[in-house]
Amino acid sequence: MILFPFFLQNPDGFDKSNCTFNKQEHSEVKPIRLSGRVKVVEYGEDLRVKVVEYDNFTNCGYWRFVDNLESFRVKFVEYGEDIRIRFID
């Protein structure tokens, strides 16, 4: 498994000090720590993620892609994203 550093655009709900995203689900807010073990899914995602080449980003966390025992689940999308990321080497 490989660790992937990422940068996050500063959207509404992003808490830079804790590296979390506060996802609004119905009437509740679900804080998601944006670092750790990540599973890519087609359905049942915690976050919708758009990968971009360039944007205004803040360094926040590392992702390790796994098949089980994930910290959170992401779905990669072209539009309607919760967050935008850029993978770096």
C-alpha positions as a Markdown table, in Angstrom:
| # | Residue | x | y | z |
|---|---|---|---|---|
| 1 | Met | 0.0 | 0.0 | 0.0 |
| 2 | Ile | 1.2 | 3.5 | -0.9 |
| 3 | Leu | 0.7 | 6.7 | 1.0 |
| 4 | Phe | -0.6 | 9.6 | -1.2 |
| 5 | Pro | -0.1 | 13.1 | 0.1 |
| 6 | Phe | -2.8 | 15.5 | -1.0 |
| 7 | Phe | -3.8 | 19.1 | -1.0 |
| 8 | Leu | -7.3 | 20.3 | -0.3 |
| 9 | Gln | -9.1 | 23.3 | -1.6 |
| 10 | Asn | -10.6 | 25.3 | 1.2 |
| 11 | Pro | -14.4 | 24.6 | 0.8 |
| 12 | Asp | -17.1 | 25.4 | 3.3 |
| 13 | Gly | -17.0 | 22.9 | 6.1 |
| 14 | Phe | -13.2 | 22.5 | 5.9 |
| 15 | Asp | -11.4 | 22.8 | 9.3 |
| 16 | Lys | -7.7 | 23.3 | 8.5 |
| 17 | Ser | -6.6 | 23.2 | 12.2 |
| 18 | Asn | -8.0 | 19.6 | 12.6 |
| 19 | Cys | -7.8 | 18.5 | 8.9 |
| 20 | Thr | -11.5 | 17.6 | 8.9 |
| 21 | Phe | -14.4 | 18.2 | 6.6 |
| 22 | Asn | -17.8 | 18.8 | 8.3 |
| 23 | Lys | -20.2 | 17.0 | 5.9 |
| 24 | Gln | -23.8 | 18.1 | 6.2 |
| 25 | Glu | -26.1 | 15.0 | 6.2 |
| 26 | His | -29.8 | 15.9 | 6.5 |
| 27 | Ser | -29.9 | 17.9 | 9.8 |
| 28 | Glu | -26.7 | 16.5 | 11.2 |
| 29 | Val | -23.0 | 17.4 | 10.7 |
| 30 | Lys | -20.6 | 14.5 | 10.3 |
| 31 | Pro | -16.9 | 15.5 | 10.8 |
| 32 | Ile | -14.6 | 13.4 | 8.6 |
| 33 | Arg | -10.9 | 13.3 | 9.4 |
| 34 | Leu | -9.2 | 13.8 | 6.0 |
| 35 | Ser | -6.2 | 11.5 | 6.6 |
| 36 | Gly | -5.9 | 7.8 | 6.9 |
| 37 | Arg | -7.2 | 4.7 | 5.2 |
| 38 | Val | -9.4 | 5.4 | 2.2 |
| 39 | Lys | -11.6 | 3.1 | 0.2 |
| 40 | Val | -12.8 | 4.1 | -3.3 |
| 41 | Val | -16.4 | 3.2 | -3.9 |
| 42 | Glu | -19.2 | 3.7 | -6.4 |
| 43 | Tyr | -22.0 | 4.0 | -3.9 |
| 44 | Gly | -22.2 | 4.8 | -0.2 |
| 45 | Glu | -19.4 | 7.3 | -0.2 |
| 46 | Asp | -18.6 | 9.7 | 2.7 |
| 47 | Leu | -17.2 | 12.3 | 0.3 |
| 48 | Arg | -17.4 | 13.1 | -3.3 |
| 49 | Val | -13.9 | 14.0 | -4.6 |
| 50 | Lys | -12.8 | 15.8 | -7.7 |
| 51 | Val | -9.1 | 15.5 | -8.7 |
| 52 | Val | -7.7 | 18.6 | -10.3 |
| 53 | Glu | -4.3 | 19.7 | -11.6 |
| 54 | Tyr | -4.1 | 23.2 | -10.3 |
| 55 | Asp | -6.1 | 25.2 | -7.7 |
| 56 | Asn | -5.6 | 27.1 | -4.4 |
| 57 | Phe | -4.7 | 24.3 | -1.9 |
| 58 | Thr | -3.8 | 23.7 | 1.7 |
| 59 | Asn | -1.6 | 20.8 | 2.7 |
| 60 | Cys | -3.6 | 18.5 | 4.8 |
| 61 | Gly | -3.1 | 14.8 | 5.5 |
| 62 | Tyr | -2.1 | 11.6 | 3.8 |
| 63 | Trp | -4.3 | 8.9 | 2.2 |
| 64 | Arg | -3.6 | 5.2 | 2.1 |
| 65 | Phe | -5.9 | 3.4 | -0.3 |
| 66 | Val | -7.3 | 0.1 | 1.1 |
| 67 | Asp | -10.0 | -2.5 | 0.3 |
| 68 | Asn | -11.3 | -2.8 | 3.9 |
| 69 | Leu | -11.0 | -1.4 | 7.4 |
| 70 | Glu | -11.2 | 2.1 | 5.9 |
| 71 | Ser | -11.3 | 5.4 | 7.8 |
| 72 | Phe | -13.7 | 6.8 | 5.2 |
| 73 | Arg | -15.0 | 6.2 | 1.7 |
| 74 | Val | -14.7 | 8.4 | -1.4 |
| 75 | Lys | -16.2 | 8.5 | -4.8 |
| 76 | Phe | -14.3 | 10.3 | -7.5 |
| 77 | Val | -16.6 | 12.6 | -9.6 |
| 78 | Glu | -16.3 | 15.1 | -12.4 |
| 79 | Tyr | -18.8 | 17.6 | -10.8 |
| 80 | Gly | -20.9 | 17.9 | -7.6 |
| 81 | Glu | -17.8 | 17.4 | -5.4 |
| 82 | Asp | -17.6 | 18.0 | -1.7 |
| 83 | Ile | -13.8 | 18.6 | -1.9 |
| 84 | Arg | -11.1 | 19.0 | -4.6 |
| 85 | Ile | -7.8 | 17.4 | -4.2 |
| 86 | Arg | -4.5 | 17.2 | -6.1 |
| 87 | Phe | -2.1 | 14.3 | -5.6 |
| 88 | Ile | 1.5 | 15.2 | -5.2 |
| 89 | Asp | 4.7 | 13.2 | -5.5 |
